[in-house]
Amino acid sequence: MVELRVPEVGESISQVEIGRWLKSPGEQVRSEEPLVEIESEKATIELPSPADGILSEITKQTGETARIGEVIGLIDSTSLIAPAVAPSKPDTGSAETAESPAPPQAPTAKPFVMPAAQRLMDVHQVETKDVSPSGPGSRVLKEDVLKALEKNEVLSRREPMEQSRKETVVRMSPIRRTIAARLLEAQQNAALLTTFNEIDMLSVKTLREHLQEEFQKRHGVKLGYMSFFVRAVVRALHDVPEVNAQIRGDQMVRFEYCDIGVAIGAGKGLVVPVLRNAEKMSFAAIEQAISDFAVRAKENRLKIEELQGGTFTITNGGVYGSLMSTPLINPPQSAVLGMHAIQDRPVALEGQVVIRPMMYVALTYDHRLIDGREAVTFLKRIKELIEKPILLFDF
């Protein structure tokens, strides 16, 4: 028997919660094939099988906790399902060949459902047999589930929902509990204030449209708004270093580098992977990194170390349609920039009322460390750089 143990998943984490088992006892597994999801307070990761064989026993069920190093399953590596081999037939020398029975067929493997696809299937009560897999190795992708829903292959067979007053109690995941604790910590242990401004996005919008085709052809990724804001934040942090700082005990620590956290909505909550040394990253490097983070966040494949640290955070509520909000800082950071939806609005420009694509931006900051003057100066610098995006390019 090969033991499946909980690996170390990050500094100071002593236990995890068992998530969804991707295989059932008695099913064949292959080495490095995702076997079970485990959830820590920082991320959800897929634990691969350590060997080929049959999943013999599950010792920790979904929802139970397990310590680092604890055995959560057993794999029988001596019970591999080998492909059947047809016996050789003697050469009879006859023109006629006797028919031999066909070799037994190996059991059809159950399609592997990717985590993002499974969550969508759970929401819409879709069964695996109703979805046609298109991923490598007959994997069911999120896109496959969406196609099934669009064609009404599943919804047309569902019974209308009856009125109900039932309540569903679901235990909070470790990630959700951590998010709740961190947000409460931010409100209780910091003197938070928020300052607002608005940005005319016409120049950036026009520049993106002009560069998009060539940028995507050269770098394999779209030129988004986030790279402009990351570059602007780096410049503003250089000009107002008080914002790129943290409180440690009775000391103030200023960072000479910019590790920018980018908030991304994942299946089980908000995650904030970090762009290390963002001050050295090009537009293409920023967009490629964010695109990679987004894909792996949806599939619960972000590494623990990618979620740790950070000196400043950017969050974009605009992707969900938010017009204005007051974001909360990510402790122990001292500030966070909130982006919002772009809307055409009438504005006064050189004595004339014109329609421009406008975005509200918000900076929430810890007043113990950052004064109002620095906060307003920082946000105005962001506005200046975004409204004149040519200043963000290196010459």
N, C-alpha and C positions, 0 to 999 in steps of 0.2 A: 504494500500500500504506500502511495506517495501522499504526504500530508500537504494540504493547502493551508498555509498560515497567513495571518494578517501581517503585511510588511510595515515598516516604518513609513509614515506618510507625512512627516513634518515635525519640526522642532516643537517640543512641549505638548505634543498630542499623544496621550497614553491609551486611548481607546477609540473605536469607531462603531458606527451602527451598520448592521448588515442591510443592504438595500435589496434590489431585485435579483434573484438567481436567474441566470440566463440558460441554465441547463437543469434538468431534473434527474434524480437518482435513476441509474440504469441507462442513461444516455451516453453515447460515445462522445469523447472530447479529444481535441488535438492540442498539442503543446502550443502555448502562446495564444490559444483561442480565448477570447473574453468569456469568463465563467460566472462572475458575480460582481455586482456593484457594491462598493463600500463607501460609506459617507462619513467624512470627518467634519469638524467644525468649520473647515475652510474650503473643502471641495469634495466632489463625488468622482471617484475613479473606478475604472474597470480592472478587476484583478484577473490576470490571465491564468490559464491552466499551466501547472509546472511540468506536465508530462502528457504523452498520449495514453489513452486508456478509457475506462468506463468510470463515470462519477458514481462511486459506490455508496457514499453516505454524506449527508449534510448534517453537520453537528450544530450549526447556528442558523436559525431561521430568519427570514426577513423581519426587521424591526428589533431584533435582539442586538445587544452590544457585545463587543469582543475586544479583548486587550491586544495590544501590539504583540505579535509572536504567537498568539493563540491559534490552535487548529480549528478551522471552521468547516473543513470537508476532507474527504478521503477519495483518492483516485486509485482504482485497481489497474495498474499498468500491465498486468498479465492477461487481461481480458480484452485485448484488442479485437475488433471485428475485422477479420482479414477477408479480402475479396476472394470469392470462390474461384477455384481453378478447375477447368474441365479435364477429366482424365484422358490420357492419350489412348488412341485406338490402334490396335495392331494392323499392319498392312496385310490385308487378305489377298491382295493381288486381283481382286475381282473388280469388274467395272461398276458393280453395284455397291453402294455404301449404306450400311445399316444406319438407321436414324438413332441417335443417342439422345437421351433426355437433356433438355437445356439446363445449364448450370443454375443453381439457385441464385436468385437475385438478392443482393445486399439490401437491407431495409433502406427505404428512401430517407435521406437526411432531412430533418426538420429545418425549414428556412430560418436563418439567423436574423432576428429583428434588431435593427439599430436602436439605441435608447431613445433618440428623438422621435423615431417612427412609433415606438411602443407607447410613448406618452400620448401621441396624437390618437393612436388606436384606442387607448384606455378612455380618453375623453369622449370619443364618438362611438364607443362600444363596437369596434371593428375587430373581426376575427382574422387570424393570419391567412386562412384559406380564401378569404375574400380579396386578398391583395396579391398582385402579380409582382414578384421581386425583380428588380433590374440591376441591383448592385453586384459587385464581384462575389463569386461563391454563393449565388442565390441569396444575397442579403436583401432584406426589405428596408428600403430607404424611406425617409419622410416624404419624398416626392412621390413614391409609389402609393402611399396612403392618401395623399392629396388627390392624385389622379382617380383613385377609387371613389373618393367622396364626390369629386366633380362629376363623375359619370353616374352618380346616384346608384352605383352598384350595391351599396350597402344601405344607404338611407331610405331607399324606396321599400326595403323589406322590413324596416323597423316599425313597431307599433307606436301610435301616438302616445305621448307621455300622459299619464293620468295625474290629476292634481294630487299633490302630496304635501304633508306637513312634517315629514320625517326629518330628523337632524342627523347629519353625518359627522362623527367625531374622528378626526385624523390627527395622529401625533405629529408634532412639528419635527421636521428633519433637523439634523445637526447644523446644516448650513443656515436654515431659517432661524433657528434658535440663536446662532451666532450673530446673524444680521440684526435680530431684535436687541440682543445684548449690546452690540456695538453702537447702535443708534441711540439707545437709552443712555449709554455711557457718554456719547458725544453731547447729549443735551444736559446731563447732570454735572459733568466734570469740565466743561468749557464755557466761557462767556461768549456765546455765539451772537453775531450780528450779520445781517445780509444787506449788501448794497446792490443796486440795480443800474443798468444802463441799457441802451438799445443801439443796434448796429445796422447800418445800411449795407445789405449784402449784395448789392447790384454788381460791384466790381469783382467780387469773388465768384459770383454766379456766372458772370460773363467770361471771366478767365477760365473757369472750369469747362464751360461749354467749348471754348476755343482750343483748350489743350487736351480734352478728354480722349479723342480718338487716337492721337499720337501717343499719349501717356499710357493708355490701355494696351496698345499694340506693343509698346516697348517694354512695359513692366508687368503685363499680365494681370493687372488689377485696376479697378476704377479709381479715379481721383475724386476723393470725397471731401466733405467740409472738415472732417476731423483733423486731417493733416495740417490744414491752415491754422486751426486753433491750437494744435500742439506746438507748431512753430511759433505762433504768437505768444503762447504761454511761456515758452522757453526764453524768448526775448524779454518779456515783461518781468519774469523772475530774475533775470540778470539786472534789469533796471531797478527793481524793488526787491532786494534780497531778503527783506524781513518776511516776505510771504513764503519764501522757500526755507522755512525754519520750523523747529519743534522745541517744545519744552521738555526737559528731562530733569525732574526734581526741581532744584532752584537754579538750573542753568538753561541757557538758550543755545541751541545748536543750529548753526546756519550751514546749509549744504552748498558746496561749490559745484555740484552736479545736479541734474534734473532727472529724477526717476518719476515719470508721469504715469499715474494709474488711469486707466480708461474703463469706465463702468460699462459692463456688457450684460444684457439680460439673458440669463441661461434658463434651462428648463426648471430648475429648482430654486431659483433666486438670483439676485444680482451678484455678479462676480467682478472683481477689479484687477485684471492682469496688468502688469507694470511694464512700460517701455523703459528699459534701462538706458541711462545716458542719452536721453532723447535730444539733448543739445547737439549730438553728433550725427543724428539721423536725418536722412534726406526725406523729401516728400514720398518718394517711392518706398523707402524702407519703412516709414510709418504706416502707410496704407497696407503694405504687405503683411506687416506684423499684426495690425488690427484685424485684417481679414482672416488671418490664421487663428488668432485668438477667438474670433466669433464662431468659426467652424468648430473648433475643438471645445469651446464652451458648451455648445449645443449637444455635443456628443460626450460630455463629461470627461474629456481627455486633457484638461489643463493640468500642468504639473504644480505641485504645492509651492515650489520656489518661485513660480511665475506670479503667484498671488501675494507674495510677501513683500514687505517694504513699501517704497513709494514715498516721495516727498511732497507730492501735490496730485490732486485728482480732477479729472474732467468727466462730467456726466451729461448725457444728451437726452433730456426728456422729450425733445422735439420729435424723435422718431416715433413716439407714441401719441403725438398730437398735443403735448403740453405747451400752453402759451406762456405760462409764468409759474415759477415755483421757488421755494427756498430750500436748496439742497443742504444736507447735513454733512459735516466733515467726516473723514475716515480716520479715526484716532490711530496713532498719535499725530497725524498731520494737522496743520493749522489752518488750511483753507481748501476750498473746493469751488470750481467754476461750473456753473450750470448753463448749458445751452438749451434753446427752446425752438419751437416751430417757427419757420419762416412764413410770414404773412404779408401780402400786399396791403399797405396802409398809406393813407394820405399824410404827407409830411411837408413842412415848410422848408423850401430850399431857395435861397437867394430871392426872397420875397414872393415866391410862387408856391402854390400848393401842387405837389406832384405825387404820383403813386410810386412807391418804392418797396422792394422786398425787405422787410424789417424783421429783426430777431431781437427779442429781449434776452439779456444775459444777466446772471446773478452770481455774485461772489459772496459766499458765506465764509466767515473768518473768526478766529479765536481772538477776541479783543484783549485778552491777557498779554498777547504777544504782538498783535498788529493793531496799530491805531487807525482811526478812520481815514486820516490823510493818506497813509500808505495803501489802504484798501481801495479808495477811490482812484488814486493815481494808477494803481495796477490795472483796474478795470478800464480806465480811460485809455491806457496804453494798448490794451487788447483791442479796443474799439478802433484806435488809430491804425493799428497794423492790419486789421481785417478790412478796413475801408480803403487802405492803400496796400493791397497784397504784394505789390512788386517789392516792397520793403522786406518781405519774408524770404526772398531769394538771395542766395549767396552770389556775390559778384567777384 
